[in-house]
Amino acid sequence: MCFMKELMVRAVYCEMLGYEASFSYIHAIKLAQQGTALDKRVGYLAVSLFLNESHELLLLLVNTVLKDLQSTNLIEVCMALTVVGQVFPKDMIPAILPMVEEKLNHPKEIIRRKAVLALYKFYLIAPNQVQHIHSKFRKALCDKDPGVMSASLHIYLEMKPESYKDLVVSFVTILKQVVGGKLPIDFNYHSVPAPWLQIQLLRILSLLGKNDRR
């Protein structure tokens, strides 16, 4: 299995150089399905790089993702949520949506953040299937972890501003906290408090303020 992991890394490198390594795709899925945590991690990484949402081989990974989402191992849950948020086919969303929503209440912030990003991806590829998740994003906007909060902002750049006009005060409050240096120092970039988060909030506020002078 360790040997296969090394071969998979080389296959990823070949594809990065522009050479097709489609013969290795099935082995990437097998690696994600079994082996140690590190083996699975390499397998999941290869799958996310090799395959797209419409690839037929993804169906072979569905049961593995469902199993890993129920795992007590945080690394396995993280890997499964990452793949779900990157390449999961939209026709399989109904089967996995309840589990992803459940992860929004997870005690670990990294799990909540990845769950928010997965739901955002679902909204992009199949908005009609996830109309009810808007309330989930409103809750995530108030999450005590800044990473989860910032992840929840993405969807507001895609929605119609009229549907969340009542959140103006929340966005302004968050922006004031960011500019005031209230976030952990990890969010700073060259001594500037979370510049990308500031830009994202300003973009959202510009959408809300368009054609609305008040």
Accessible surface in RSA format (square Angstrom, percent):
REM  Atomic radii and reference values for relative SASA: ProtOr
REM  Chains: A
REM  Algorithm: Lee & Richards
REM  Probe-radius: 1.40
REM  Slices: 20
REM RES _ NUM      All-atoms   Total-Side   Main-Chain    Non-polar    All polar
REM                ABS   REL    ABS   REL    ABS   REL    ABS   REL    ABS   REL
RES MET A   1   103.49  53.6  59.46  39.4  44.03 104.8  57.73  49.1  45.76  60.6
RES CYS A   2    81.16  61.4  76.99  85.9   4.17   9.8  36.13  91.5  45.03  48.6
RES PHE A   3   147.90  74.0 141.46  87.6   6.44  16.8 145.46  88.2   2.44   7.0
RES MET A   4    57.98  30.0  57.27  37.9   0.72   1.7  53.91  45.8   4.08   5.4
RES LYS A   5    29.23  14.3  29.23  17.9   0.00   0.0   6.90   6.2  22.33  23.8
RES GLU A   6    75.05  43.1  75.05  56.8   0.00   0.0  28.21  54.6  46.84  38.2
RES LEU A   7    73.86  41.1  69.06  49.4   4.81  12.1  69.25  48.6   4.61  12.4
RES MET A   8     2.07   1.1   1.97   1.3   0.10   0.2   2.07   1.8   0.00   0.0
RES VAL A   9    76.69  50.5  74.27  67.2   2.42   5.8  75.69  65.8   1.00   2.7
RES ARG A  10   139.53  58.6 138.51  70.6   1.02   2.4  52.55  71.8  86.99  52.7
RES ALA A  11     8.44   7.8   4.26   6.6   4.18   9.5   7.95  11.2   0.49   1.3
RES VAL A  12    20.46  13.5  20.32  18.4   0.14   0.3  20.32  17.7   0.14   0.4
RES TYR A  13   126.97  59.3 126.42  71.9   0.55   1.4  87.95  66.1  39.02  48.1
RES CYS A  14    51.30  38.8  51.27  57.2   0.03   0.1   2.17   5.5  49.12  53.0
RES GLU A  15    52.05  29.9  34.42  26.0  17.63  42.0  11.37  22.0  40.67  33.2
RES MET A  16   143.44  74.3 104.38  69.1  39.06  93.0  96.86  82.3  46.58  61.7
RES LEU A  17   103.26  57.5  72.82  52.1  30.44  76.5  77.53  54.5  25.73  69.2
RES GLY A  18    68.58  84.6   0.00   N/A  68.58  84.6  35.63  97.8  32.95  73.8
RES TYR A  19   147.99  69.1 144.18  82.0   3.81   9.9  99.21  74.6  48.78  60.1
RES GLU A  20   139.62  80.2 107.42  81.3  32.21  76.7  41.10  79.5  98.52  80.4
RES ALA A  21     1.68   1.5   1.68   2.6   0.00   0.0   1.68   2.4   0.00   0.0
RES SER A  22    52.77  44.6  41.99  56.0  10.78  24.8  17.95  38.2  34.82  48.8
RES PHE A  23   155.04  77.6 135.72  84.1  19.32  50.3 149.39  90.6   5.65  16.2
RES SER A  24     6.12   5.2   6.07   8.1   0.05   0.1   6.12  13.0   0.00   0.0
RES TYR A  25    25.91  12.1  25.30  14.4   0.61   1.6  12.86   9.7  13.06  16.1
RES ILE A  26    56.52  32.2  56.06  41.8   0.46   1.1  56.06  40.4   0.46   1.3
RES HIS A  27    62.68  34.3  62.11  43.2   0.57   1.4  35.92  37.0  26.75  31.1
RES ALA A  28     0.54   0.5   0.54   0.8   0.00   0.0   0.54   0.8   0.00   0.0
RES ILE A  29     1.23   0.7   1.23   0.9   0.00   0.0   1.23   0.9   0.00   0.0
RES LYS A  30    96.08  46.9  96.01  58.9   0.07   0.2  50.50  45.5  45.58  48.5
RES LEU A  31     1.59   0.9   0.36   0.3   1.23   3.1   1.30   0.9   0.29   0.8
RES ALA A  32     0.00   0.0   0.00   0.0   0.00   0.0   0.00   0.0   0.00   0.0
RES GLN A  33    60.43  33.8  49.40  36.1  11.03  26.3  12.89  27.4  47.54  36.1
RES GLN A  34    92.27  51.6  85.78  62.7   6.49  15.4  27.94  59.5  64.32  48.8
RES GLY A  35    42.89  52.9   0.00   N/A  42.89  52.9  16.65  45.7  26.23  58.8
RES THR A  36    87.49  62.2  78.65  79.7   8.84  21.1  82.38 110.7   5.11   7.7
RES ALA A  37    37.70  34.7  28.64  44.2   9.06  20.6  29.29  41.2   8.42  22.3
RES LEU A  38    97.34  54.2  92.47  66.2   4.88  12.3  94.95  66.7   2.40   6.4
RES ASP A  39     7.06   4.9   7.06   7.0   0.00   0.0   0.00   0.0   7.06   7.0
RES LYS A  40     9.22   4.5   9.22   5.7   0.00   0.0   7.98   7.2   1.24   1.3
RES ARG A  41   142.88  60.0 141.78  72.3   1.10   2.6  24.06  32.9 118.82  72.0
RES VAL A  42    19.70  13.0  18.76  17.0   0.94   2.3  19.40  16.9   0.30   0.8
RES GLY A  43     0.00   0.0   0.00   N/A   0.00   0.0   0.00   0.0   0.00   0.0
RES TYR A  44     5.68   2.7   5.17   2.9   0.51   1.3   5.42   4.1   0.27   0.3
RES LEU A  45   100.04  55.7  94.95  67.9   5.09  12.8  99.40  69.8   0.64   1.7
RES ALA A  46     0.10   0.1   0.00   0.0   0.10   0.2   0.00   0.0   0.10   0.3
RES VAL A  47     0.20   0.1   0.00   0.0   0.20   0.5   0.20   0.2   0.00   0.0
RES SER A  48    20.35  17.2   5.98   8.0  14.37  33.1   1.24   2.6  19.11  26.8
RES LEU A  49   103.55  57.7  72.98  52.2  30.57  76.8  75.17  52.8  28.38  76.4
RES PHE A  50    20.85  10.4   1.85   1.1  19.00  49.4   2.24   1.4  18.61  53.3
RES LEU A  51     8.44   4.7   0.87   0.6   7.57  19.0   1.73   1.2   6.70  18.0
RES ASN A  52    86.99  60.0  84.10  81.3   2.89   6.9  36.03  86.7  50.96  49.3
RES GLU A  53    61.21  35.1  56.13  42.5   5.08  12.1  19.00  36.8  42.20  34.5
RES SER A  54   103.49  87.5  69.26  92.4  34.24  78.9  54.87 116.8  48.62  68.1
RES HIS A  55    52.48  28.7  41.79  29.0  10.68  27.3  32.62  33.6  19.86  23.1
RES GLU A  56   138.47  79.5 124.05  93.8  14.42  34.3  46.16  89.3  92.30  75.4
RES LEU A  57    38.03  21.2  37.66  26.9   0.38   0.9  38.03  26.7   0.00   0.0
RES LEU A  58     2.21   1.2   1.77   1.3   0.44   1.1   1.77   1.2   0.44   1.2
RES LEU A  59   105.16  58.6  90.91  65.0  14.26  35.8  90.97  63.9  14.20  38.2
RES LEU A  60    91.79  51.1  80.65  57.7  11.14  28.0  84.92  59.6   6.87  18.5
RES LEU A  61     0.66   0.4   0.66   0.5   0.00   0.0   0.66   0.5   0.00   0.0
RES VAL A  62    10.53   6.9  10.53   9.5   0.00   0.0  10.53   9.2   0.00   0.0
RES ASN A  63   116.75  80.5 111.15 107.4   5.60  13.5  30.29  72.9  86.46  83.6
RES THR A  64    11.23   8.0   8.24   8.4   2.99   7.1   2.95   4.0   8.28  12.5
RES VAL A  65     0.00   0.0   0.00   0.0   0.00   0.0   0.00   0.0   0.00   0.0
RES LEU A  66    36.20  20.2  36.20  25.9   0.00   0.0  36.20  25.4   0.00   0.0
RES LYS A  67   123.07  60.0 116.49  71.5   6.58  15.7  81.68  73.5  41.39  44.1
RES ASP A  68     1.45   1.0   1.43   1.4   0.01   0.0   0.01   0.0   1.43   1.4
RES LEU A  69     0.00   0.0   0.00   0.0   0.00   0.0   0.00   0.0   0.00   0.0
RES GLN A  70   119.70  66.9  89.16  65.2  30.54  72.7  33.98  72.3  85.72  65.0
RES SER A  71    31.72  26.8  11.63  15.5  20.09  46.3  15.13  32.2  16.58  23.2
RES THR A  72   142.01 101.0 110.51 112.0  31.50  75.1  85.50 114.8  56.52  85.4
RES ASN A  73    59.20  40.8  52.03  50.3   7.17  17.3  18.54  44.6  40.65  39.3
RES LEU A  74    65.09  36.2  61.50  44.0   3.58   9.0  61.50  43.2   3.58   9.6
RES ILE A  75    84.37  48.0  82.17  61.2   2.20   5.3  84.37  60.8   0.00   0.0
RES GLU A  76    35.46  20.4  35.46  26.8   0.00   0.0   0.00   0.0  35.46  29.0
RES VAL A  77     1.78   1.2   1.78   1.6   0.00   0.0   1.78   1.5   0.00   0.0
RES CYS A  78    17.83  13.5  17.75  19.8   0.08   0.2  11.70  29.6   6.13   6.6
RES MET A  79    15.09   7.8  11.40   7.5   3.68   8.8  14.97  12.7   0.12   0.2
RES ALA A  80     0.00   0.0   0.00   0.0   0.00   0.0   0.00   0.0   0.00   0.0
RES LEU A  81     1.48   0.8   0.00   0.0   1.48   3.7   0.00   0.0   1.48   4.0
RES THR A  82    45.16  32.1  38.74  39.3   6.42  15.3  40.95  55.0   4.21   6.4
RES VAL A  83     1.38   0.9   1.38   1.3   0.00   0.0   1.38   1.2   0.00   0.0
RES VAL A  84     0.45   0.3   0.00   0.0   0.45   1.1   0.00   0.0   0.45   1.2
RES GLY A  85    18.76  23.1   0.00   N/A  18.76  23.1   6.33  17.4  12.43  27.8
RES GLN A  86    87.87  49.1  74.67  54.6  13.20  31.4  30.18  64.2  57.68  43.7
RES VAL A  87     8.86   5.8   8.86   8.0   0.00   0.0   8.86   7.7   0.00   0.0
RES PHE A  88     2.68   1.3   1.89   1.2   0.78   2.0   1.89   1.1   0.78   2.2
RES PRO A  89    11.41   8.3  10.93  10.0   0.48   1.8  11.41   9.4   0.00   0.0
RES LYS A  90   117.89  57.5 115.32  70.8   2.57   6.1  62.79  56.5  55.10  58.7
RES ASP A  91   101.37  71.0  77.48  77.1  23.89  56.5  44.06 103.7  57.31  57.2
RES MET A  92    42.23  21.9  41.59  27.5   0.64   1.5  25.82  22.0  16.41  21.7
RES ILE A  93     0.19   0.1   0.19   0.1   0.00   0.0   0.19   0.1   0.00   0.0
RES PRO A  94    84.06  61.3  66.01  60.2  18.05  65.6  71.26  58.8  12.80  79.6
RES ALA A  95    54.40  50.0  28.64  44.2  25.76  58.6  40.37  56.9  14.03  37.2
RES ILE A  96     0.40   0.2   0.40   0.3   0.00   0.0   0.40   0.3   0.00   0.0
RES LEU A  97    15.63   8.7  15.63  11.2   0.00   0.0  15.63  11.0   0.00   0.0
RES PRO A  98    85.41  62.2  74.72  68.1  10.68  38.8  80.20  66.2   5.21  32.4
RES MET A  99    44.63  23.1  44.17  29.2   0.46   1.1  44.60  37.9   0.02   0.0
RES VAL A 100     0.00   0.0   0.00   0.0   0.00   0.0   0.00   0.0   0.00   0.0
RES GLU A 101    28.22  16.2  24.91  18.8   3.31   7.9   7.12  13.8  21.10  17.2
RES GLU A 102   113.28  65.0 101.57  76.8  11.71  27.9  40.99  79.3  72.29  59.0
RES LYS A 103    17.26   8.4  16.85  10.3   0.42   1.0   8.31   7.5   8.95   9.5
RES LEU A 104    23.31  13.0  13.84   9.9   9.47  23.8  13.84   9.7   9.47  25.5
RES ASN A 105   101.22  69.8  72.59  70.2  28.63  68.9  32.73  78.8  68.49  66.2
RES HIS A 106    40.34  22.0  34.36  23.9   5.98  15.3  21.79  22.5  18.56  21.6
RES PRO A 107   112.55  82.0  86.65  79.0  25.91  94.2  97.14  80.2  15.41  95.8
RES LYS A 108   100.48  49.0 100.48  61.7   0.00   0.0  42.86  38.6  57.63  61.4
RES GLU A 109    76.13  43.7  76.05  57.5   0.09   0.2  11.77  22.8  64.37  52.6
RES ILE A 110    65.50  37.3  65.43  48.7   0.07   0.2  65.43  47.1   0.07   0.2
RES ILE A 111     0.00   0.0   0.00   0.0   0.00   0.0   0.00   0.0   0.00   0.0
RES ARG A 112    17.20   7.2  17.20   8.8   0.00   0.0   9.74  13.3   7.46   4.5
RES ARG A 113    76.01  31.9  76.01  38.7   0.00   0.0  14.39  19.7  61.63  37.3
RES LYS A 114    50.19  24.5  48.00  29.5   2.19   5.2  14.84  13.4  35.35  37.7
RES ALA A 115     0.00   0.0   0.00   0.0   0.00   0.0   0.00   0.0   0.00   0.0
RES VAL A 116     2.14   1.4   2.14   1.9   0.00   0.0   2.14   1.9   0.00   0.0
RES LEU A 117    69.59  38.8  66.70  47.7   2.89   7.3  66.70  46.8   2.89   7.8
RES ALA A 118     0.11   0.1   0.00   0.0   0.11   0.2   0.00   0.0   0.11   0.3
RES LEU A 119     0.73   0.4   0.73   0.5   0.00   0.0   0.73   0.5   0.00   0.0
RES TYR A 120    39.35  18.4  39.35  22.4   0.00   0.0  23.40  17.6  15.95  19.7
RES LYS A 121    32.19  15.7  32.09  19.7   0.10   0.2  25.62  23.1   6.57   7.0
RES PHE A 122     0.31   0.2   0.31   0.2   0.00   0.0   0.31   0.2   0.00   0.0
RES TYR A 123    32.34  15.1  30.92  17.6   1.43   3.7   8.28   6.2  24.06  29.7
RES LEU A 124    81.41  45.3  52.45  37.5  28.96  72.8  54.86  38.5  26.55  71.4
RES ILE A 125    34.66  19.7  17.69  13.2  16.97  40.9  23.39  16.8  11.27  30.6
RES ALA A 126     8.58   7.9   2.97   4.6   5.61  12.8   8.58  12.1   0.00   0.0
RES PRO A 127    53.74  39.2  53.74  49.0   0.00   0.0  53.74  44.4   0.00   0.0
RES ASN A 128   131.00  90.3 109.69 106.0  21.31  51.3  29.24  70.4 101.76  98.4
RES GLN A 129    71.94  40.2  51.54  37.7  20.39  48.6  35.65  75.9  36.29  27.5
RES VAL A 130     0.00   0.0   0.00   0.0   0.00   0.0   0.00   0.0   0.00   0.0
RES GLN A 131    98.23  54.9  89.45  65.4   8.78  20.9  47.27 100.6  50.96  38.7
RES HIS A 132    94.69  51.7  76.33  53.1  18.35  46.9  73.25  75.5  21.43  24.9
RES ILE A 133     0.00   0.0   0.00   0.0   0.00   0.0   0.00   0.0   0.00   0.0
RES HIS A 134    49.62  27.1  48.00  33.4   1.62   4.1  39.94  41.2   9.68  11.3
RES SER A 135    71.07  60.1  61.87  82.6   9.20  21.2  48.46 103.2  22.61  31.7
RES LYS A 136    67.68  33.0  64.47  39.6   3.20   7.6  17.88  16.1  49.80  53.0
RES PHE A 137     2.72   1.4   2.04   1.3   0.68   1.8   2.72   1.6   0.00   0.0
RES ARG A 138    77.22  32.4  73.71  37.6   3.52   8.4  34.17  46.7  43.05  26.1
RES LYS A 139   134.11  65.4 122.84  75.4  11.27  26.8  97.62  87.9  36.49  38.9
RES ALA A 140     7.70   7.1   3.26   5.0   4.43  10.1   7.43  10.5   0.27   0.7
RES LEU A 141     6.58   3.7   2.00   1.4   4.58  11.5   2.00   1.4   4.58  12.3
RES CYS A 142   105.04  79.5  72.74  81.1  32.29  75.9  34.62  87.7  70.41  75.9
RES ASP A 143    33.97  23.8  15.40  15.3  18.56  43.9   7.52  17.7  26.44  26.4
RES LYS A 144   187.73  91.6 149.25  91.6  38.48  91.6 102.75  92.5  84.98  90.5
RES ASP A 145    29.04  20.3  26.41  26.3   2.63   6.2   6.52  15.3  22.52  22.5
RES PRO A 146    26.54  19.3  23.66  21.6   2.88  10.5  26.28  21.7   0.27   1.7
RES GLY A 147     7.81   9.6   0.00   N/A   7.81   9.6   7.23  19.8   0.58   1.3
RES VAL A 148     1.80   1.2   1.80   1.6   0.00   0.0   1.80   1.6   0.00   0.0
RES MET A 149    13.46   7.0  13.46   8.9   0.00   0.0  13.46  11.4   0.00   0.0
RES SER A 150    25.01  21.1  24.13  32.2   0.88   2.0  11.92  25.4  13.09  18.3
RES ALA A 151     5.04   4.6   2.38   3.7   2.66   6.0   5.04   7.1   0.00   0.0
RES SER A 152     0.00   0.0   0.00   0.0   0.00   0.0   0.00   0.0   0.00   0.0
RES LEU A 153     0.00   0.0   0.00   0.0   0.00   0.0   0.00   0.0   0.00   0.0
RES HIS A 154    61.08  33.4  60.18  41.8   0.90   2.3  34.14  35.2  26.95  31.4
RES ILE A 155     0.11   0.1   0.11   0.1   0.00   0.0   0.11   0.1   0.00   0.0
RES TYR A 156     3.11   1.5   3.11   1.8   0.00   0.0   2.94   2.2   0.18   0.2
RES LEU A 157    38.94  21.7  17.80  12.7  21.14  53.1  17.80  12.5  21.14  56.9
RES GLU A 158    91.08  52.3  61.38  46.4  29.70  70.7   5.54  10.7  85.55  69.8
RES MET A 159    18.80   9.7  11.16   7.4   7.64  18.2  11.85  10.1   6.95   9.2
RES LYS A 160   159.12  77.6 153.95  94.5   5.17  12.3  98.00  88.2  61.12  65.1
RES PRO A 161    31.40  22.9  31.40  28.6   0.00   0.0  31.40  25.9   0.00   0.0
RES GLU A 162   131.53  75.5 109.98  83.2  21.54  51.3  65.58 126.9  65.94  53.8
RES SER A 163    61.69  52.1  34.76  46.4  26.93  62.0  45.93  97.8  15.76  22.1
RES TYR A 164     0.41   0.2   0.41   0.2   0.00   0.0   0.41   0.3   0.00   0.0
RES LYS A 165    69.72  34.0  63.18  38.8   6.54  15.6  45.86  41.3  23.86  25.4
RES ASP A 166   100.89  70.7  66.64  66.3  34.25  81.0  52.92 124.6  47.96  47.8
RES LEU A 167    17.82   9.9  17.82  12.7   0.00   0.0  17.82  12.5   0.00   0.0
RES VAL A 168    52.73  34.7  52.70  47.7   0.03   0.1  52.70  45.8   0.03   0.1
RES VAL A 169   113.93  75.0 111.76 101.2   2.17   5.2 113.79  98.9   0.14   0.4
RES SER A 170    39.23  33.1  33.10  44.2   6.12  14.1  12.44  26.5  26.78  37.5
RES PHE A 171     0.00   0.0   0.00   0.0   0.00   0.0   0.00   0.0   0.00   0.0
RES VAL A 172    51.89  34.1  51.87  47.0   0.01   0.0  51.87  45.1   0.01   0.0
RES THR A 173    61.44  43.7  60.49  61.3   0.95   2.3  44.84  60.2  16.59  25.1
RES ILE A 174    16.98   9.7  16.98  12.6   0.00   0.0  16.98  12.2   0.00   0.0
RES LEU A 175    27.35  15.2  27.35  19.6   0.00   0.0  27.35  19.2   0.00   0.0
RES LYS A 176   146.15  71.3 134.24  82.4  11.91  28.4  84.06  75.7  62.09  66.1
RES GLN A 177    85.94  48.1  83.80  61.2   2.14   5.1  17.67  37.6  68.27  51.8
RES VAL A 178     0.07   0.0   0.03   0.0   0.04   0.1   0.03   0.0   0.04   0.1
RES VAL A 179    88.50  58.2  73.74  66.8  14.76  35.6  73.82  64.1  14.68  39.8
RES GLY A 180    50.43  62.2   0.00   N/A  50.43  62.2  27.81  76.3  22.63  50.7
RES GLY A 181    46.38  57.2   0.00   N/A  46.38  57.2  20.96  57.5  25.42  56.9
RES LYS A 182   156.32  76.3 122.68  75.3  33.64  80.1  70.81  63.7  85.51  91.1
RES LEU A 183    24.43  13.6  13.48   9.6  10.95  27.5  14.09   9.9  10.34  27.8
RES PRO A 184    66.81  48.7  54.05  49.3  12.76  46.4  66.34  54.8   0.47   2.9
RES ILE A 185   138.86  79.0 126.62  94.3  12.24  29.5 128.57  92.6  10.29  27.9
RES ASP A 186   128.79  90.2  94.70  94.3  34.09  80.6  31.77  74.8  97.03  96.8
RES PHE A 187    64.78  32.4  50.75  31.4  14.04  36.5  57.42  34.8   7.36  21.1
RES ASN A 188    58.49  40.3  37.81  36.5  20.67  49.8   6.96  16.7  51.53  49.8
RES TYR A 189   121.06  56.5 119.29  67.9   1.77   4.6  81.02  60.9  40.04  49.4
RES HIS A 190   151.67  82.9 117.46  81.6  34.21  87.5  85.60  88.2  66.07  76.9
RES SER A 191   105.02  88.7  73.53  98.1  31.49  72.6  39.97  85.1  65.06  91.1
RES VAL A 192    69.37  45.6  68.53  62.0   0.84   2.0  69.37  60.3   0.00   0.0
RES PRO A 193    31.78  23.2  31.62  28.8   0.15   0.6  31.78  26.2   0.00   0.0
RES ALA A 194     5.56   5.1   1.82   2.8   3.75   8.5   5.22   7.4   0.34   0.9
RES PRO A 195    22.28  16.2  20.25  18.5   2.03   7.4  21.93  18.1   0.35   2.2
RES TRP A 196   174.53  70.0 168.37  81.5   6.16  14.5 152.92  81.5  21.61  35.1
RES LEU A 197    11.58   6.4   7.28   5.2   4.30  10.8   9.31   6.5   2.27   6.1
RES GLN A 198    34.44  19.3  34.44  25.2   0.00   0.0   4.72  10.0  29.72  22.5
RES ILE A 199    84.79  48.2  84.35  62.8   0.44   1.1  84.71  61.0   0.07   0.2
RES GLN A 200    24.26  13.6  23.41  17.1   0.85   2.0   8.18  17.4  16.08  12.2
RES LEU A 201     0.00   0.0   0.00   0.0   0.00   0.0   0.00   0.0   0.00   0.0
RES LEU A 202    97.33  54.2  93.01  66.5   4.32  10.9  93.36  65.6   3.97  10.7
RES ARG A 203   133.35  56.0 130.76  66.7   2.58   6.1  36.67  50.1  96.68  58.6
RES ILE A 204     0.00   0.0   0.00   0.0   0.00   0.0   0.00   0.0   0.00   0.0
RES LEU A 205    36.79  20.5  29.88  21.4   6.91  17.4  30.08  21.1   6.71  18.1
RES SER A 206    71.77  60.6  52.19  69.7  19.58  45.1  50.06 106.6  21.71  30.4
RES LEU A 207    63.74  35.5  58.89  42.1   4.85  12.2  59.30  41.6   4.43  11.9
RES LEU A 208     5.45   3.0   3.66   2.6   1.79   4.5   3.66   2.6   1.79   4.8
RES GLY A 209    40.04  49.4   0.00   N/A  40.04  49.4  27.04  74.2  13.00  29.1
RES LYS A 210   145.26  70.9 127.17  78.0  18.10  43.1  78.15  70.3  67.11  71.5
RES ASN A 211   148.22 102.2  96.17  92.9  52.06 125.3  41.86 100.7 106.37 102.8
RES ASP A 212    44.27  31.0  32.14  32.0  12.13  28.7  13.93  32.8  30.35  30.3
RES ARG A 213   249.71 104.8 208.01 106.0  41.69  99.3  89.68 122.6 160.03  97.0
RES ARG A 214   246.61 103.5 182.74  93.2  63.87 152.1  98.91 135.2 147.69  89.5
END  Absolute sums over single chains surface
CHAIN  1 A    11990.5      10064.9       1925.6       7092.5       4898.1
END  Absolute sums over all chains
TOTAL         11990.5      10064.9       1925.6       7092.5       4898.1
